[in-house]
Amino acid sequence: MLKRAGVVMALAAGVLPGQQVRAQEPPSAGTILAKSQQAFFYAGSDMKARVLMTLTSASGQKRVRELTMLRRNEATEGEQKYFMYFHQPADVKGMTFLVVKYPRKDDDRWLFVPAINMVKRLAARDASQSFVGSDFTYEDVSGRDLEADDHTLLREERVGGRDCYVIESVARSPAQYKRKLAWIDRTSFLPVKEEYYDAKDELFRTFTADEVADVGGVPTVTQRTMANRKTGHTTTVVFTDVAYGLGIEADIFSERYLREPPRKWVQ
Amino acid sequence: MRPATALGAVCAALALASATSARAQTALHGFVQGNYALRAADADCPPTFDCGVMRAEERLQLKLDHASSDGRAGALARVDLFHDALRAEAGVDVRELSADVNLGRFSARLGRQVVTWGLGELLFINDVFPKDWVAFLTGAPLEYLKLGNDALRLGIYPPFANAEVVVSPVFQSDQVPSGSPLFFFDPMPALTDRTTERPAVELENMPVAGRLYRSVGRFEMALYASRGFYGTPAVRPDDPAAPGRLILFHPRLATYGASLQGPALGGVLSLEGGYYESLQDRSGTDPGIENSQARGLLAYQLQPWTDGSLSVQYYVEAMMQHDAYRASLPPGLPSRDRYRHVTSVRLRQLGLHQTLQLGLFALLSPSDQDLYLNPSVRYQVTDELWAEVGGNVFSGKEPSTFFGQFEKNSHVYVTARYAF
């Protein structure tokens, strides 16, 4: 008996060190980015947040976009629905926006204009289109298909007190950028910093995760900034009242609720 | 519903909503707006006409929104206080005034409200709700084309489809040109004595419209039906033998239609069709009343490049009793073609972080040989303030066609709005 236990222990001893060695080998760039997208765009079964975007021009002029964002992950792998209700600016207050995101397919987008009570479906081919005039694109808001780029793990380094993987992604399909460098937190898998290089390989946009908070056990970037290095325009986004796993009903993401915004969720 | 009745309903809902809630929310917003239009066409104006200036108006819109704490009840008031320098008048324009409840699979809204259905841009098939063509023809922002409708709207949302019904106790007509500052085609200009007959307020005259809709995959389908009256009036002389007076009236109309919208070839494809049944002239023998019509729309919208959008439309309407119409048309009156074809293109480009918007909308009818052009430039100066300059250009070979009749109303407009 004792002998057998010894064998088991020996086996365990033989296996465990090997596993530890493997654990120290870094995962592939694709695996890291898949985990990063999961942590950054797909956390929880659903999410609600109040989003305040401040757009600052090079001359210092500020514009504000404030919205409630509801997000729900669908049963189909990678599919998500976003419902947005605009609080500010006053001119668009009450406007609602619905986006259905599919992996490897164009989004479906609908906009509701309250002044004429009209729902308009929008053509949405260009994922690198600016989101509400900010420095963030639709892709930045909801994620870009990983298959659209070739990824390489360049190195690991410490940034802002966090151990990070540094990954280079070279665009395979048309994109705003030629390549992107991303610093991804080894523990939370959230992006800490990103640099976007244009066709001339010049740095033109930088993303920074300025604040990360623990929301019910889910590490969440609650403040982020995208700065355009060429124009001097920056956008800072602050998330407040973040919550996950609320059980947001599937039918909220529909024409009916675009026209009749669900006050329970957007107030 | 009279505004007073609607106001009563809103107050009752507000009281109910407030009574049940500790965290009820009320928000006040609105805007101040200046809106001016100058005629940009040669017009031989009679002395009764305001020739140069077609619109000179300031507006203060107040929008009061209230919601109960549980979100199930709410009320909305959107009221414009305006000053119209052209008519030297000031007044109150109640755009919307309604109360609503929203309970799971059921919702209702009572009061003055804007309802917009269908897929066309400025080409309406299944949107049978009141429109203000005068605002459109005098350079008001496009949202003023849609008028609030005093109605009860019920929504029922079972799992398999959504249904909406809009019942209006009193028929509300479109606002159509009737004189200064607008020129329009008048088939009987000699008859200046005119009177308008409105449908009597009774149960059988209540306009009713319904829509049934659902999504199938990434496509959206809808069925529509309505019963009511033509929004624009028909005409008949008081005495066909010796006309002394022209009577403007709204003939009965029933409509049936369907629409389909979904993704195709990287853009959005829209199809809409409808049948307009002219209930008071099924045989088509009364030239004063519209023939029954079939209407169809095919539209496609895409995003050709970043911050740009392009949409094209093809629309056709067919008179169902064209032979009877031709046979009964009095001599001297222009005859309409059996088919009216309309094509349109809209180009829009955003720039400067989407604060600058350049737009061009062109609508052209090869059969009527007329067109409508709307170039525009809009700049969002700050979050609160925007200004738009544009033109509404009408032109046509004949003075009787839909857009051709408005040739002398071509104008440039400027609008500035400060929202709060």
Interface residues (C-beta under 8 A of the other chain):
Chain A: L55 S57 Q61 R63 V64 Q88 P89 A90 D91 K93 G94 V100 D106 D108 V113 A115 I116 N117 M118 R121 L122 A123 A124 R125 D126 S128 Q129 S130 V132 G133 S134 H233 D251 S254 E255 R256 E260 P262 R263 K264 Q267
Chain B: Q25 A27 H29 G30 F31 D65 A67 D70 G71 R72 G74 D100 N102 S107 Q113 V114 V115 T116 L142 E143 L145 K146 G155 Y157 N162 Y213 S215 R218 E220 Q261 P263 G266 G267 V268 S270 Q301 L302 Q303 W305 T306 D307 S309 L350 H353 Q354 T355 T382 D383 E384 W386 R417 A419 F420
